Amino acid sequence: MDRDGKVNNVEKGEIVIFSDEIGWHTDELQVGLNLSRIKTRILNLSSIDIFIDCAKDKFVLRNFNTSPSCCFVRGIEGGTLEQVTRRLAILHQLEFLGIPVVNSGKGIENSVDKCMTSFLLRMQDISTPDCWTLEDKETSIKLINSLLDEGRNLVIKPIFGSQGVNVTLIEEKIKNEKDFEKMINFAKGVFYIQEFVEPVGSLLRDFRVFVIDDEVIAAMERKGQGWVHNVAKGGVCRQIIPDNFLKKLAIQSTRAVGLEIGGVDIIEDKSSDLGYKVLEVNGIPAWKGLQNVSDINISDKIIKFMISKMR
């Protein structure tokens, strides 16, 4: 590829799926794309090298020898800040060269960062739990204890994380820094504290609403044994037909974060005038659990959208 985005070896009708693992999701997409006679490659972003040669006026993504018609981001391998930043940079570079990427690098960055997601939702007047993001331990302890004194319930989460991993309910005041460190050994120096939304009555549930291109494709109710409802944490799923307000809220949330495909987590909230709050917006959403309870073929919907984006 040169700096103008010209490619010597263009593979027409090819879609590249970026993923850090091969499994159900990549299999579903690859089978569906093959049925549509679309050539497919599955690549890990970590395997692509960036070569910028100013003398030869060349920009090369090594191990990415052809320019696809579209790219779909199914997974980005974790790593150091530097590694993840470089992998996201590849998405931005492909977009700069005119290759459609779903979701965009910016949309994924917005959705991966829980603090940024909360900010963007609030800027669009979308109801979402209050949150506080800090780095100093002493200040964090004082804030948590002060909020508990006000009668607030809190959770602390990794600012980058998914599937309910390391989400911790704060039920008691923190006595000292040592106790706080035990609670936040996952936090990597950033403490994302969020208002805990109390369940309405005895309903320990939330909703996952799946949006593609400003359209709600499917939705489910998730019920957990406790206050965490993620499928990965044992949540039991049931298909629902969302009402118009729930649909509108999910679509507004994906737009706010800058996503074309999104999994929006919404919870009922008795303290909100609207009755709901948006917990998270996922820019690389899994859909296996949702597919298990849905009548619609979600993979097929994603494939049709990818095909519509092909240049």
N, C-alpha and C positions, 0 to 999 in steps of 0.2 A: 504494500500500500504506500502511495506517496502522500505528501501533505495535503493534496487536493482530494484525497479519498478515492483516487483511481486505483483499480486493482487489476493486475495482469491476469489473474486466474479467477474469474468470476463463476461461481456455481449457482446458476439460476434455479430458483425453486428450492433452495435449501434453508432449513431452520436449524440453528444451533441452540441446544439446551445446555445452559450452564448449571452444573450440579456437582456437589462434593460427594455424592454417593449414588449408586445405582440401586433402584428398588421399585416399589409399586408405582410411585408417581412417574418416574422416568419411563418405566415399561408401558404404562397407560398412554403416555404422550407419544412414545415412539411407535407403538402399534397403530394408534389412530392416525398419525401422520403418514405412516407407510400405506395405510388404506386409502389415504387421500393422494397417494403418489408424490408425497413431498419427501425429498431426501433429508435425513436427519443426522446430526452429529451430537454426541454428548461430550462435553469438555469440562474439566475442572479449571476454574480461572487461575488457580495456582500454577498450572502447567503452561501458561501463556507468558512468553517473554516479550518485553518492550524494548525495541532497538530504535534509537533516534540518531541518525547519521547526518549531521548538518552538512558535511563536505559533499556527500552524495545526494543531498536533498531528499532523503528517504526517511520514512517512518514505517517501521515493520513490527507487526505482532507475530513473533516467531511461534511456530506450532499452530498457527491460525492462518493457513496458507491461502484460503479462499474467502471471499467476502459473501456471507450469507444474505438471504433476503430478509431475515428477521432473527433476533435472538430472544430467548426466553430464560429468565433467571429462576431456576428452581431451588438452587442452594448456593451459598457462599461459604467456603470452608473457614472455620475460625482460625485464629492465630494472633500474632502480635498486632499492635496498632499499625505498625508499618506494613505488615503483610496484608491486612484487611484494606488499608487505604490504597495500596497498589492494585488490589483486585477490583475495588470500586472504580479506580481511575481507568481501568480497561473499559468498563461500561461507559464512562463519560467519553472516552476517546472514540469508541464505536459510534456513539450518538453524534459526535462532532463530524464524523465521516459520513453521516447520513443513513446509518444502519438503524432501523427501529429496534429498540431494546425494551422488553416488557418484563418487569417494571423498570422504569428508568433508574439510573444510578442515584439521582437526587431523591426520587420517591422512596427508594430503599433506604437511603441514609436517613430520611425523615422518620420512617416507620421503625427502623431498628433502634433509634435513640428515643427512649420513652419520654425524656424531658422535652425533646423537640416536638414529638407527637402531641403531648399535652399542650404545649405552647400554640401550635398551629390550630388545634381544635378550639382552644379558648379564643384565639383571634377571630375565628369564624362564628363565635357565640354558640358553639356546640357544647352541650352540657357534658362535663367530664369531671372526675374527682379532683379536688384540690391536691396539689403536690408541692414538694420542696426538694431541691437538689443541692447538695452541699458536698464539700470536701473535708472540712475541718471536723474532727471527731467531737471535740469539746462543745462546739457550737451545735452540732447535731444532737448530742445528748440533751442539752438545755432545751432545744426546740421541741424534741420529742416529749420530754417531761412536761413542758409548758402546754403542749397540745393535749396531752392526756389529762392534765388538770382542767382543761376546758371541756372535758367530756368527749373529746374526739377519739375515734378508733382509727388505728393506723396499720399500714403494712409497709414493709421495706422490701424493695426488689432490686435485682441487678438492672442497671440502666440499659444494658444489652442482654437480652435473654428471652426465652420462649418456653412454651409448654408447662408453665407453672413451676419451673425449676428454681429453687432457692427463694421463692416468695414466702416471706415470713410475717406472721401476724404479731404485732406488738401489743401485748395485753397489760404489761406492768411497767412501771417506771424503771428506768435504767439507773442502777446504783453507781456504777463507775465505768471507766473506760475499758477495763478488762472484760466486763460483762458485755459491753457493746461490741468489742472485737470478736467475741465468740458468736454473736448474732450476725455479724456482717463479714465473716471471713471470705465471702464470695465477692465482695463489693469492689475490689481493685481500686480503692481510693476515692470512689464517688458513691454518695449515698442518696438514692432516689426513694424518698418517703412519700407515700400516697395515702390519701384519705381512704379508710375502709368503708365500703358501702354495705350497710347492714341489710340482711335479707328481708324481703317483705313477708311478714308472717313466718310461716314455717318453710317457705319455698327457698331451698338452697339451690339456686339455679342461675344461669345466665344464658345468653343467646349468641350464637355465631351466625353472622349474616355474610354471605359470599357475594361479592359484587364484581361484575365484569362490564367495563365500558358503560358505566352509569346505569346498569341494570342489575337488580337483585336476581340472582340465578337460583339460589337455594338458601335455606336457613334451618337451623336446628336449635332445640333447647338442650342444654347440658346440665345434668344434675349430678352433684358430687356427694360423697359420703360426708364431707365437711364443707368448708367454705371455698376450697379450690375446686373448680369444675372442669379443668382441662381433661380432654380425652386421655392424654398421656399420663394423667394422674388418676385414672380410673373413673372419669366422668361417664355417665350413661346418657346416650343421645337419643333424641326423638325428633323426627321431622316436624316442622311447624310451617304454617302459611303466615308469613308476617303481615301485619296490617300496614296500611299506607304510611303511617307515621314512622314505624320501624324501618320500612324501606327507605323513606326519605332521609332519615337520620344516618343510615348506613352509607347511602350514596353521598351525602354531604361530607361525611367523614373521610371517605376515600379521596374525594376531590380536595379536601383541605390539606391532606398529607401529600397529594401529588401522585396518586396511584391510579392505574387503569384496571388493575386486578387487586382486590383486597379482601381480607377476612376481618370483619369488624366484630369485636366483642362488646356486647351491650348488656347492661344489668338493670333490673328494675330498681327504682330508688324512690322511697316514700317521701324523702325530703325535697325532691326536685319537683318543680311545678309541671315539668313535662312528663314525669313519671319514669324516665330512663336516664342513664348516664353511659357514655361511651368509655369503656375501660382501656381498650387498646385497638390499634389498627395495624394489621399484619401485612407487610408488603411482600412476603414470601410465604403465603399461607398454604398449609397442608390441607388436603380435602378428602383423604381416605375415610376418616370417621364420618364426615358429612355425606360422602357418597354412599356409605353403608346404610343410611336411613333415607336417602333421597330417591325419588323417581326419575329425576333428570340426570343424564350423563354429563357430569361436570367437566370431565376431561374433554369431551367432544365440544363443549361450549368454549373451553380455553383454546382448543385447536382451531376452531372456526374464527376466533378473534385473532389468533396469531396469523392465520392465512390472510385475514383482511388487512393486516399491517404490512404484509410482504411488499417490498418495493419492486 
